[in-house]
Amino acid sequence: MSRQQRLTLIATILGSTVVFLDGTVVNVALPSISDSLDVGLAGQQWVVEAYMLTMVSLLLVGGSLGDQFGRRRMFVTGLIAFGATSALCAISPSVEFLVGARALQGIAGALLVPGSLAIVAATFEGSARGKAVGTWTAWTGIATVLGPAGGGALISLLSWRAIFWVNLPLIAATVVLTLCAVQESRDPDAFQGIDWPGILLSAAGLGGPVFALIEQPTHGWSDPMVWVPLVAGVACFALFLLYEARARHPMLDLGLFRIRNFSVANLTTLSAYAGLIGGLFFVGLFLQQVAGYSPLEAGLATTPISITLFVLSPRFGRLASGAGPRLPMTAGPIVGGLGLLAMLRVGSGADYLTDVLPAILVFGLGLAATVAPLTATVLDSVEERRVGIASGVNNGVSRVAGLLAIAVLGAAISAHFGARLDSELGAAPLTPAAAKTVADAKAEPLAVPKTGSLPPAEAARVRTASVSASTSAFHLGVLIAGLLMIAGGIASGFGIQDPRRKSVDVVVASG
């Protein structure tokens, strides 16, 4: 690896780190944001979903703009915009302002992420690309998982606002490094334009169902505020696919899905990342709001995943480019899913070393075996000139998976929590004050309500019922998340094809 290649890899890792960091650090900050800005579960979901929704809607645009106007140029533009929107998040006076700032931050991330992997793919070739992708995956994965520990420390020492301010010096350093080290690359055959109808239809197609699923626990399925955006969103997404199939210059090239490994890898991404992102979102909330972890403790709880990624991701990346991706892409999600299922042993009084840590280690092993081979397979399955759009599609699929998983799991958890809470409380009547406390608790599942104003006996009854209901709802969430990851592994096992080896010598060298 030359010096220029090494610096390019570092720049892309740092840039992607900022985006991925915000995707996980904010999860740790949600309880603090809830206390500071007075929001329930729906508000917490929107702080995450607004960011993911705009990023998903524009990831393909970000990839195509990089192919058209230069990947380095779009990468730097995204970095600067991400810094500006991070500052807006840090000064948010209300949850509405924060959600809006997070939506703008997602737009900036959409310019940044596709260019990152496209730059890596354009800089490295052959087996070196697999190793580079593995290294990129390892370090961005470390940031994704280690970030909560650092974020938890910032929240404990300063404020949740500090997790956004800390982005600025990292972004400034990355911009300088990119301008000095990264060579410009583009696709000379790329269409010079923007697919505005595709953007609008995809945003409405994803935004409608997400809005409906988040608001459903509050308003119910029969409320027009829920079923209208749900139906309209599904219709818009169907129109999006129809439009893209017939457009002369589509934002989403559906022809890519005729490539077997590309199609199966994205199916695996959809299923496995739904389990991954959805599962970790609710693990973070449960550990803080029910198990009583501090932000720092909740962040440190998942740190072993980052160590596993650091040690193993490059090795699995080389395995995917050498011996073939089928085995790690099959075993990885299945093992990761089993790690999430092991979270079924975690309760409100769970011991970290005996209950939480074993599940985290198994999950981390599965994640390390999955991410690098999956990413390398997506990039290796297409022509080099199309790696930008391929990267954008795969990143988009992973974000759609997380977007829908948080919304769907949130709806399931909310419904289960409400029903279980009523069951735990039984038929004995509650005082008006206790009834109001219970109603407030249903707006914030996976949390223990404040019962200080209630008589001791009634306070204990409500708290005990809430803890039991939260634990049961959390178990439902990790059960679904674990099964989704396992389904992704099964899809790879049946669908992924290892590339044919050219000779015995290649086999020996790859091994």
N, C-alpha and C positions, 0 to 999 in steps of 0.2 A: 504494500500500500504506500503510495507516494505521499509526500507532505501535503500536497494540495488536496488529495483524496481524503486524507485524515481530517484536515480542517473543514472540508465540506461536510463530512459525516458528523463532526462535532456541531457545526452550525445547524444542520437539519435536526439533530437530536435536541439541541437547546430550544429551537423554535417549536418543535412538536411538544416538547416537555411543558411549555407554558400552557398550551391548549389542553393537553391531557391532565395536567395538574389541576386546572380549574374544574375539570369534570369530577374529580374525586375529593379535593380539599373542601369544596363547597358542601359536600355531603356531611363532613364532620362539623361544619359551621352551622348547619340548619337549626339545631336546637338553640344555639346562641342567637341566631337571626330571629327565630321564633319569639324568644324572650324579649329581644330588643325592639322588634317591629310589630309584635303581637299578631302572629299568624298561626294558623292551624296546619293540618296535613296538606290540604289543597294548596295553600300558599307556599308551603315548603316544596311541593311538587312543581309548582310553576316556576320557582327560582331555578330549578334544574331544567325543566322542560322547555322554557322559553329559549334558553341557551342552545339546547339540542335541536329544537324545532327549526330555528333559523339556520343553524349550521347544516342540518340535513338538507333543507330546501335548496341551499346554495353550494353544497360541496361539489356537485357536478359542474356548476358554473365556474367555481374556483379552479377546478382542474382544466376546463376548456380555456379559460382566460390565460392560464399559465402556458398552455400549448400554443395559444395565439400570440400573446404579447411578451412571453418570456417567463420562465418559471421562477428565476431569481427575482425579477421585478415584482411579480405577484406575491412572492414569499416576503419580501421586504415591506411591501404595502400592507400585507396582512399583519405583520409584526407591529408596525407603527399604529395601525388602527386598533389592534388588540390592547396596546398600551393605553391609548386614549380612553377606550371603553372600560378598561380596568379601573381607571381613575374615577369614572362615573359611578361604577359599582361601589367603590370605596366611600363615596360621599352621599350615598343614597339616604334620603330622609324618611322614606316609606317603602313598604313592600312593593307598591305599584311602580315606583321609580326604579327600584332594584330589578324588578322583572323586565322593565323596558330596557334598562342598561344591559342586562344579561342577554336580551334578544340581539342588541347591537353587537355585543361581544361575540355572539355566535356567528354573525355575518363576517366579522374579522377572522374568526377561526376557519371559516369556509375558504377563505383565500389562502390561508397558511398551510393547512394540513395536506391537501393533495399535492401542492408543490414540493413539500418536504420529501415524500417518498419518490415523486417523479424525478427530483434532483438526484437522489440516491441511485435510482435505476439508470439514469443517464450517465452517471459518473463511473459506475462499476459494471463489469461484464462477467458472464459465466459464473463459476463457483464463487468468485469474489463478491458477486452481487448477493448470493445467498448468505455469505458470512456477514456482509455489510447490513443486510436487512435484519439478520439475527441480532447484530450489535445494536442497531437502531431500535429494534423491538425490546431488547433487554433494558436499555437505558431509559427509553420512554416508559416502559413497563415499570421500572423502578420508580420513576418520578410519579407515575400514576398511583402506585401503592404506597411508596414511602412518603409522598406528599402529605397525606393525612396526619402523619406523626409531626412533621414540621408545622403544618397548619394548626394542629391541635395545640402545639407549644405557643404559636403566635396568638391564638385565641385566648389561651389561659393567661399569658403574660400581658397582652395588649387588648385586642378586640377582634371580632370577626372581620372588621374592615381591613385589618393588616394583611389578610390573605390576598387582597387585591392590590394593595400598595406594593407588596413585595415583587409583583410582576415587572414593575417598571425598570429596575436596574438590570434584571435578567434580559429583558427585551432590548435595552440599549446595547448591552454587550453583544447580543446575537446579531443585531443590525450591523454593527461595525465588522464583526467577523465575516458575515455573509458578503458584504460589499468588498472585503479584502480577498476572500478565498474562493468563493463560489463562482464558477463559470456559468454564463448565461446559456440556456438551451430552450428550444421551442420545436414545435412540429410545423415544418414548412407547408404541409398540406392541410393544416387545420382551417376550418371555416371561420371567416372573419365576421363574427356576429354573435348575438346573444339570443337565446331561445326564451323570450319573455313569456309566451303562452305556457310553455312547459314549466317555467319557474312558478307562475301563478297557480297553475293546476296542481302541481306537486305540493306547494305550500298549503293550499286549501284541502287537498286530499289527505295530508298528514295532520294538519292543524285541527280540522273538524272532529275526527274521532278522538284525538288526544284531549281536546277541550271537553268533549262529552264524557269521557271516562273519568277525568279528574273532577268534574262538577257533579257527576251522577250521584255520589254518596250524599251530597247536600240537597239536591233538588229532586232526585228520583227519575226513573226512566220515562215516566209519562209527561214530564215537564218539557214543553217545546224548546227550552233552553238546552236540553240534553239531546233529544231525539232528532231535532232539526239539523244541528251541526253534524251529528253522527251520520245521518242519511246523506246529507249534502257532501260531506267529506268523502264517503265511500264512492259516491257518484263522480266526484271530481277526480279521484284517483283512477277510476276506471277510464274516464275521459283522458287523463294524462297518459296512460299506457296506450290508448288508441291513437292519440295525437302523435306520440313519439314514434309509434310504429309506422306512421304515414308521412312524418315530417321529412323534408329534404335534408335538413341539417339538424337532427335531433340532439337535445341535451343528453339524453340517455340512449345510447346506441344499443338497442335491444338485440342487435345481431351478435354482440359479445356473448350473450347467453346461449348461443349455439355452440360455443366452445365448452366442451364437457367439463374440464377441470375448473374453468372460470365459473361456470354455472353452479357446480356442486360446492365449490369453495365458498361462494356467496350464500348458498343455502345453509351451509355449516355456520358461516358468520352470523346469519340472521338468528338461528336457533341458539348457538352457543353464547353469543354476545347478549341476547335477551336474558339468558340465565345469569351471565356474569354481571352485567350492569344492574339489572333488577335486583339480584341477590345482594350485592355489596351495598346498594343504596339502603335497603331495609336492615341489613346487618348493622350499619353505622347508626341508624336511628335507634334500633332496639338496645344496643349496648349502652348508649347514653341515656335514653329516656326511660328505660325500664330496668336495665341491669345496673344503672348508677355509675357508669364510667364517666370520667372527666373527658373533655375533648382530646387532651393529650393521651390519655389511656386508650381511648377508642382509636386514635390514630396509630399508636404503637401496636395495638392488637393485630393489625393486618400487615405490619412491617415484615414478618417472615416471608410473605409472598414476594416482596421485592428482592430479598436475598436469593430466593429460589430462581427468580427470573434472571437475576444478574449472573448466576453461576451456570444455568442450564440453557437459556434462550439461544446464545450463539451456537451451542452444540446441536440443538435441535434444528436451527437454521441450516447448518452445514449438512445435517442428515437429510433434510428435505431436498436440498439441491444435489446431493450425492446419491444416496441409496433410494430416495423417493419419499414423498410426503404422506403417502397413504397411512402408514403405521402410526406416526405421531399425531396425524390429524384425526385418526380414529380413537386411539387410546387417550389422547390429551383431554378432549371434552368429556369423555366418559369418566376419567379419573377426577377431573374438576367437578363434574356433577355429583360424584360420590362425596367429594369434600363438602359441597353445599348440603347434601342430605345428612351428613354427619352433624350439621348444625341443628338437627332436630333434637339433639341432646342438650342444647343450650337453653337454659331457663333464666328466670330473673335472678337466681342466686348461683349461677353456674361458675365453677372455678375455671380460671383462664388456662392453667397448665394442663388440666385433665379433660376439659370439655371444649374450650374454644380453640386452643393451639393445635391439637391434632387435626381438626377439621380444616384449619387455615393452611397447615402444611400440605395436606392432601390436595386441597384446592390449588395451592401455588404450584405444585408439581404438574397438575393437569394443565394449568394456564401456561406454564413455561413450555410444555410440549405442544401446545396448540398455536400460539400467536405467531411465532416466527415462521413455521412451515406454512401456515395458512396465508400469510402475507406474501411469502416468496412464491407460493403456488399461483396466486392471483397475478403477480407481475410476470412470472415466467410463462404464463399461458397465452400472453398476447404479444404482438409485435412491439418492438421497442418504441416506435413512434406513437403507440397508443397507451403507453404506461401511465400517462397523466390521467386520461379519462378512466382507465382501469382502476387506478388508485382512488380516484374520486368516487367511482361506483362502490368499491369495497368499503371505503370509509363511510359512504352514505348508508350502505346496508347496515354496518355496525351501529351507526347512530340511530337509524330507524328502529333497529332491534331494541336499543336501550330506551328510546323515546316511548315506544309502545309497551315495553315491559314495565316501566315505572308506572305508566298510566293504568295498564291492565291489572298488574299486581296490586297497585294502590286501591283500585276499585274492589278487587276480591278481598283484600285485607280489611278495608273499611266495612264491607258488608258482613264479613265473618266476625269482626270485632263487635259490631253493634248487636248481632244476634247472640253471640256468646256472652256479652255483657248482660243483656237482658236475662239470659238463662241463668247466669251465675247469681244475679241479684234475687231471682225467684219472684214469687207473687206477693211477698210482704210489701206493704206500702212504704213509700219514701216521703219524707218531709219535702215541702216545696224547694227548700234550699238544696237538698240532696238531689232532687229530680233535675234541677238546673245544672248541678255539677255533672250528673250523668250525661245530660244532653250536650254539655260542653265537651265532655270526654269523647263522645262519638265523633266530634269534629276533628279530634286529634288522637287517632288510634296509635298504638305503639308508644304510649305515654301514660304516666301515672298522674291522675288529676290532682289538683291542689284541694285538699279537704280540711284545711286548718280552721275554717269557719263552721264546720259541722260538729255536732256532739261526738264525743270519742267513739262510742259504739257504732254510730252510723258512718263515721269517717273510716273506721277500720273495715266495715262491710263494703263500702264503695271502693276503697283502695285494693282490698283483696280481690274483689271481682274484676277490677280494671287490670290488675297485674295478670290474673289468670287469662282474661280475654286477650290481652296484648300478646302474651306468650303463645297462645293458641293461634292467633292471627299471624304472628311471625313465623311459626312453624309451617303454616299453610303457604306463606310466601316463599320460604326457602325450599319447600317441597316442589312447588311448581318450577322455581328457578333451576333446581338440580335436575329435574326431568327434562327441561328444555336443553340444558347443556348435554345431557346424555343423548338426546335425540340428534343433536348436531354431530356427535361422534359416530352414531349409527349411519347417518347420511353420508359421511366421508368414507366409512368402511365399505359401503355398497357402491359409491359413486366415483371416488377419486381414482385416477389411473396413474401409476408411476411411469415416468418416462422410460422409453426403451434405452438400455445401455448400449453404447456403440461397440464396446469390445470388453474383453475380460480385463484388460489393463485398466480401463476406466473404472470398472467395478472395484478392483483392488485399491486404486488410488483414492476413490471416494470413501471406501471403508476406513 
